[in-house]
């Protein structure tokens, strides 16, 4: 699992839980959003939300659902490719 340096990722129990699941834990270098494949996903989500311009909580929830549903498998592969995790 690759994590950024958010404080909640380093609380007690995270490493132990991942070790117990057989996962390897790696932290990204500080201030390196270009290595984090989640950053382009958030950019796409925000772009879609701006296009919907929700004006109420209900509209925001509906727009967020549509935005997340619009992220395809190909998008996810592209996010990892652009972060240099896949070739």
C-alpha positions as CSV (number, residue, x, y, z in Angstrom):
1,X,0.0,0.0,0.0
2,X,1.3,3.4,-0.9
3,X,0.4,6.2,1.4
4,X,1.1,9.9,1.5
5,X,2.3,11.5,4.7
6,X,-1.1,12.4,6.1
7,X,-0.9,12.2,9.9
8,X,-3.8,9.7,10.1
9,X,-1.9,7.3,7.9
10,X,0.7,7.0,10.6
11,X,-1.5,6.5,13.7
12,X,-0.9,3.4,15.8
13,X,-2.4,0.3,14.3
14,X,-2.2,1.2,10.6
15,X,1.1,-0.6,10.0
16,X,0.1,-3.5,12.2
17,X,-3.2,-3.9,10.3
18,X,-1.4,-3.8,7.0
19,X,1.2,-6.3,8.1
20,X,-1.5,-8.6,9.4
21,X,-3.1,-8.5,5.9
22,X,0.2,-9.3,4.2
23,X,0.5,-5.9,2.6
24,X,3.7,-3.9,2.2
25,X,3.6,-0.3,3.3
26,X,5.4,2.4,1.5
27,X,5.2,6.2,2.1
28,X,5.5,8.7,-0.7
29,X,8.2,11.4,-0.3
30,X,6.9,14.6,1.3
31,X,5.4,17.1,-1.1
32,X,5.3,14.8,-4.1
33,X,1.8,14.9,-5.5
34,X,3.0,13.8,-9.0
35,X,3.8,10.3,-7.5
36,X,0.3,10.0,-6.0
37,X,-2.2,8.5,-8.4
38,X,-5.1,9.8,-6.4
39,X,-4.3,13.4,-7.3
40,X,-5.4,13.3,-10.9
41,X,-8.5,11.4,-9.8
42,X,-9.4,14.3,-7.5
43,X,-8.8,16.8,-10.3
44,X,-11.2,14.9,-12.5
45,X,-13.8,14.7,-9.7
46,X,-13.5,18.4,-9.0
47,X,-13.8,19.3,-12.7
48,X,-17.0,17.3,-13.0
49,X,-18.4,18.9,-9.8
50,X,-17.7,22.4,-11.2
51,X,-19.6,21.4,-14.3
52,X,-22.7,20.5,-12.3
53,X,-22.5,23.6,-10.1
54,X,-24.5,22.1,-7.3
55,X,-26.4,24.7,-5.1
56,X,-27.7,22.5,-2.4
57,X,-26.6,19.6,-0.3
58,X,-28.9,17.3,-2.3
59,X,-27.5,18.5,-5.6
60,X,-23.9,18.1,-4.3
61,X,-24.6,14.6,-3.2
62,X,-26.1,13.7,-6.6
63,X,-23.2,15.4,-8.5
64,X,-20.6,13.7,-6.4
65,X,-22.2,10.3,-7.0
66,X,-22.2,10.9,-10.8
67,X,-18.6,12.2,-10.6
68,X,-17.3,9.1,-8.8
69,X,-19.3,6.8,-11.1
70,X,-17.7,8.5,-14.1
71,X,-14.2,7.3,-13.1
72,X,-13.5,4.3,-15.3
73,X,-11.1,1.4,-15.1
74,X,-9.2,3.0,-17.9
75,X,-9.0,6.3,-15.9
76,X,-7.6,4.4,-12.9
77,X,-5.0,2.7,-15.1
78,X,-4.1,6.1,-16.5
79,X,-3.7,7.6,-13.1
80,X,-1.2,4.9,-12.1
81,X,0.6,5.1,-15.4
82,X,1.0,8.9,-15.1
83,X,2.5,8.4,-11.6
84,X,4.9,5.9,-13.1
85,X,3.6,2.9,-11.3
86,X,2.8,1.0,-14.5
87,X,4.3,1.0,-17.9
